[in-house]
Amino acid sequence: MTLTMRTLLVWGLLAGLLGGILAFTFAATVGEPPVEASIAIEEQAPGHDHEPAEPAPVSRGVQRTAGLAIATVAFGLALGGLFALAFAFGYGRIGRLTPQVTALVLAGIGFIAVQLAPFLVYPPNPPAVGQPNTIGDRTALYFTMMAISVAIAVAACYARRLIAGWRGVVAAATGYVVLVSAAGVLLPGFDEVPPGFPAQVLWEFRLASLGTQAVLWAAIGIGFAFLLDRAEHRATNRATADGLAAG
């Protein structure tokens, strides 16, 4: 089965579109309730300005519907395109795996390196949590952690090829966990949860944020693997038909 880069990109965009739609559904269903609860807590906090303010450029109703849908679908499309490029580069380099399994493994590695590791070091905060003057520092450190995690994951994949079999997988995974944990300890931390903020709301928000990303990565990996499987079956059926015609 021979695939062009154009075909892989199209499939990546299709898988990303699917992932974006599913991620939006999850975020709107599971993620919005803790966001609304956090906004209510912020508005009731002492010192909050309860006087009517100028209307926001985008209403809260639009933010949680059309705005959220556009953001998740756009991010899904971008991630799907990048995933296709990663597949084209990684296929055959991370082990003797079928294309379908390669797609699933890449999705798992991508989720861990790009989302899970930075999340564990710098988890997202809902409204009413965090100081406005630290947003820039927190954002920069989050992306720094992401870059470190991705670099270590790539190095671990290369190192895994030096040791055959399951021992290589264990060594690469252990090395990744140790180095990423060390980076997370060395980087500055932030503890800006205000006293009295409901732990349940914070937990639900962060779990929903991670769940949204998990749904997105899973959908891209599974969707891309499904398209690869269909292409492989078509190629096999075509080869069989050609062989019968030649015979």
ABEGO torsion letter per residue (X at the ends): XBBBAAAAAAAAAAAAAAAAAAAAAAAAAAAAAAAAAAAAAAAABBGBBABBBBBBABBAAAAABAAAAAAAAAAAAAAAAAAAAAAAAABGAAEBBBAAAAAAAAAAAAAAAAAAAAAAABBBBBBGBEBAAAAAAAAAAAAAAAAAAAAAAAAAAAAAAABBEAAAAAAAAAAAAAAAAAAAAABBBBBABBBGBBAAAAAAAAAAAAAAAAAAAAAAAAAAAAAAAAAAAAAAAAAAAAAAAAX
